[in-house]
Amino acid sequence: MTILIERVAFDAPKPQPDGYGGTVEAWSDPASAYECRADFHFMRGGETVTAARLASRQPMIVRIRASTAARQITPEWRMRDLRTGRIYNVRTIEPTRDRQFIEMMVEGGVAT
């Protein structure tokens, strides 16, 4: 049984004109972000996880309930923890075997 006690929001990238003919990366308006409940599972052990911690990065697995809106999330998006305000980059996205949830690996402490 999965208990979804955390609140998160997912923001889509939205390029903005920079005034010189190019674009700069920005994020969608927070009012249009996809908000949902989530379960966090912090990764432990393993050489790459230890190396990430030494570099002040925190990889973790986030589980959210599957929905049409949740299936729109891609690795280009970012996740915000609404309780702490921390921002995480979405790295990978996989549905669970029963297709009721979506699990994604996210990483905090990296440039967004």
NORURBEL-V513516 format. One record per pair of residues at least 12 apart in sequence whose C-alpha atoms are under 10 Angstrom apart, sorted by the first residue. I is the first residue (numbers start at 1). J is the second residue. D is the distance in Angstrom with one decimal. If there is no record, write none. Layout:
I/J/D
I/J/D
//
This chain:
2/38/9.3
2/39/7.4
2/63/8.5
2/64/9.5
2/65/9.7
2/101/9.4
3/37/9.1
3/38/8.0
3/39/6.5
3/40/9.8
3/63/9.6
3/64/9.9
4/36/9.1
4/37/5.4
4/38/4.6
4/39/4.7
4/40/8.4
4/62/9.8
4/63/7.9
4/64/7.4
4/65/8.5
5/36/9.9
5/37/6.3
5/38/6.1
5/39/6.2
5/40/8.8
6/36/8.4
6/37/5.5
6/38/5.0
6/39/6.0
6/40/7.5
6/62/9.7
6/64/9.7
6/81/7.7
6/82/8.0
6/83/7.5
7/35/7.2
7/36/5.9
7/37/4.6
7/38/6.0
7/39/8.7
7/64/9.9
7/80/8.7
7/81/6.4
7/82/5.6
7/83/6.7
7/84/9.7
8/33/9.7
8/34/8.3
8/35/5.7
8/36/5.7
8/37/6.2
8/38/6.6
8/39/9.5
8/62/9.7
8/64/9.3
8/79/6.7
8/80/5.5
8/81/4.7
8/82/5.2
8/83/7.9
8/84/9.8
8/85/9.3
8/86/9.8
8/87/9.8
9/30/8.4
9/31/10.0
9/32/9.7
9/33/6.0
9/34/5.4
9/35/4.2
9/36/6.4
9/37/8.7
9/38/9.6
9/78/8.4
9/79/5.7
9/80/5.1
9/81/6.7
9/82/6.8
9/87/9.6
10/27/9.9
10/28/9.3
10/30/8.9
10/32/9.3
10/33/5.6
10/34/5.2
10/35/6.5
10/36/8.6
10/70/9.0
10/73/7.6
10/74/9.8
10/77/6.7
10/78/5.7
10/79/4.5
10/80/6.3
10/81/9.1
10/87/9.6
10/88/9.5
10/89/9.8
10/90/9.2
11/26/9.7
11/27/6.1
11/28/5.7
11/29/7.8
11/30/7.2
11/31/9.8
11/32/8.1
11/33/5.2
11/34/6.9
11/35/9.2
11/73/8.7
11/76/9.2
11/77/5.7
11/78/5.4
11/79/6.4
11/80/7.8
12/26/8.8
12/27/5.8
12/28/5.5
12/29/8.8
12/30/9.7
12/32/9.2
12/33/7.5
12/34/8.9
12/72/9.5
12/73/7.8
12/74/8.4
12/75/9.7
12/76/7.3
12/77/4.8
12/78/6.9
12/79/9.2
13/25/6.8
13/26/6.0
13/27/4.6
13/28/6.1
13/29/9.8
13/74/10.0
13/76/6.8
13/77/6.1
13/78/8.1
14/26/5.2
14/27/5.1
14/28/5.6
14/29/8.9
14/77/9.8
15/27/7.5
15/28/9.0
25/112/9.5
26/112/9.8
27/77/8.6
27/78/8.7
27/112/10.0
28/77/9.7
33/79/9.6
33/80/9.7
34/69/7.3
34/70/7.7
34/72/9.7
34/73/9.0
34/79/9.5
35/69/9.6
35/70/9.3
35/79/9.5
35/80/9.2
35/81/9.9
35/82/8.9
36/64/7.3
36/65/8.1
36/70/8.8
36/82/9.9
37/62/10.0
37/63/8.7
37/64/6.4
37/65/7.7
37/82/10.0
38/62/6.4
38/63/5.5
38/64/4.8
38/65/7.6
38/81/9.5
38/101/9.8
38/102/9.8
38/103/9.6
39/61/8.2
39/62/5.6
39/63/5.1
39/64/6.7
39/65/9.6
39/103/9.4
40/60/6.8
40/61/6.0
40/62/4.8
40/63/6.7
40/64/9.3
40/103/9.8
40/104/10.0
40/105/9.9
40/106/9.9
41/59/9.2
41/60/5.7
41/61/5.1
41/62/6.3
41/63/8.2
41/105/9.5
42/58/7.8
42/59/6.7
42/60/4.4
42/61/6.3
42/62/8.6
42/105/9.8
42/106/9.9
43/58/8.1
43/59/6.1
43/60/5.1
43/61/7.0
43/105/9.5
44/58/9.9
44/59/8.9
44/60/8.8
52/107/9.2
52/108/9.8
52/109/9.4
53/109/9.4
55/109/8.5
55/110/9.3
56/108/8.4
56/109/6.1
56/110/8.3
57/88/9.7
57/107/6.6
57/108/5.5
57/109/4.5
57/110/6.4
58/88/8.8
58/106/8.3
58/107/5.4
58/108/5.0
58/109/6.4
58/110/8.7
59/88/8.8
59/89/9.5
59/90/9.9
59/91/9.3
59/105/6.9
59/106/5.8
59/107/4.3
59/108/6.4
59/109/8.9
60/88/9.5
60/90/10.0
60/104/8.3
60/105/5.7
60/106/5.6
60/107/6.4
60/108/8.4
61/90/9.9
61/91/9.9
61/92/9.4
61/93/9.7
61/103/6.5
61/104/5.6
61/105/4.6
61/106/6.3
61/107/8.8
62/79/9.9
62/90/9.6
62/93/9.5
62/101/10.0
62/102/8.1
62/103/5.6
62/104/5.3
62/105/6.3
62/106/7.1
63/93/9.8
63/94/9.6
63/95/9.3
63/96/9.1
63/101/6.4
63/102/5.6
63/103/4.5
63/104/6.6
63/105/9.0
64/95/9.6
64/100/8.8
64/101/5.5
64/102/5.4
64/103/6.6
64/104/8.5
65/95/9.6
65/96/10.0
65/99/9.0
65/100/6.1
65/101/4.4
65/102/6.2
65/103/8.8
66/95/7.7
66/96/9.1
66/99/7.0
66/100/5.4
66/101/4.6
66/102/5.5
66/103/9.2
67/99/9.7
67/100/8.4
67/101/8.4
67/102/8.8
70/101/9.4
70/102/7.8
71/93/9.2
71/94/9.7
71/95/8.9
71/102/8.1
73/90/8.8
73/93/8.2
73/104/9.9
74/90/7.5
74/91/8.5
74/92/8.0
74/93/7.3
74/104/9.8
75/89/7.6
75/90/4.9
75/91/5.2
75/92/6.0
75/93/7.2
75/104/9.0
75/105/9.4
75/106/9.0
76/89/7.8
76/90/6.8
76/91/8.0
76/92/9.8
76/112/9.8
77/89/6.9
77/90/6.0
77/91/8.9
77/112/9.5
78/90/5.5
78/91/9.1
78/106/8.4
78/107/9.5
78/108/9.9
78/112/7.6
79/106/7.8
79/107/9.3
79/108/9.3
80/108/9.8
86/108/7.4
86/109/8.5
87/106/9.5
87/107/8.5
87/108/6.2
87/109/7.8
87/110/8.8
87/111/9.4
87/112/7.9
88/105/9.5
88/106/5.8
88/107/5.1
88/108/4.3
88/109/7.2
88/110/7.6
88/111/9.0
88/112/7.7
89/105/8.6
89/106/5.4
89/107/5.3
89/108/6.4
89/109/8.8
89/110/7.5
89/111/8.2
89/112/6.5
90/104/7.0
90/105/6.3
90/106/4.5
90/107/6.7
90/108/9.1
90/112/9.9
91/104/7.1
91/105/5.4
91/106/5.3
91/107/7.1
92/104/5.3
92/105/5.2
92/106/7.3
92/107/10.0
93/105/6.7
93/106/9.0
//
